[in-house]
Amino acid sequence: MEDEKLLPVGEPVVEPSEPFPQVVITETTPPPETPKAPVPGVPSPQQQSWGVVISIVIIVLMITIGAFYAWGQRIAQNRALTEPATAQ
């Protein structure tokens, strides 16, 4: 073997005692597919789609409620600014 550049200076080079076995790749047919049993704790695709729909509905409701809250605050602030001027 030539001078190894990856080993530190002074380290002995260890040669493998046996050569690596050669692997022969042959064409094989894939094993027959077994029916997949449902895994416990994993929702089915139909249940997952309902989960997505429910999540979207909750998010839209939260945005709507927040918008009405902010709108109500703005209306209350505008009324507070205009009412003292009309009361005088």
N, C-alpha and C positions, 0 to 999 in steps of 0.2 A: 504494500500500500504506500502511496505517496504521502508526503507531508500533509497531515490534516490541519486545516486552518481553524476548525471549530473547537479543538481540544486545547486546554491550557498547556503551556510549555511544561514538559516533564511528565505529563500523564501518559500511562501506557495505553496502547491501542489494544482493545479486546476484540479478537476475531470470534465470530459465532462458531460454536463447536459443530453444528450441523447446518448444512445449507437449507435455505427456506424451501418448503415443499411447493411444488408447482401446482396451481389450481387449474383444473380443466373445466371450462364452462361449456355446458351442453344445453341445447334447447329442451325445455321441459314444458309441459302444459301446466297452466296455473291450476291450483287446487280448486275443486268445485266450491262455489260460493255457498256458504251456510246461511240459513235465514238468520237475520240479526234479531236477537231478542232485545227488548227494551231494557236499557240500563236503568237501575233504580236511581231516582233523583234527577234524571235528565228529562226535561219536558219534550214532548213530541213536537214536530213542526207546527201542527195546528195550535197547540198550546202556546208556542213561542210567538205565533202571529197575533194571538189574542193579547199576549203580554205587551207587544209593541203598540197595539191599538190603545190599550188601556193607558200605557205610559204617555202616549201622544195626547190623549184626552186630558189627563191630569196636568200635563205641562201647559196646554192651551187654557185650561181653567185657571191655573195659577197666574198666567200672564193677563188674562181677562180681569180677574179679581184685583190684581195689582194695578191695572190701568184704571179701573173704576175708583180704587182707593186714591190714586194720585189725582185723578180728575176731581174727585170730591174735595180733596185738600186744596186744589187750585181754586175751585168755586168758593170754598169757605174763606180763603185768603182774599179773593177779590171782593166778596161781600163785606169782609171786615174793613177793607180799605175804603169802600164807597159808602157804607152806612153812616159812619160818623159825620161825613160831609153833608149828608141829606138831613141828619137829625138836628143840625144847628139852625 
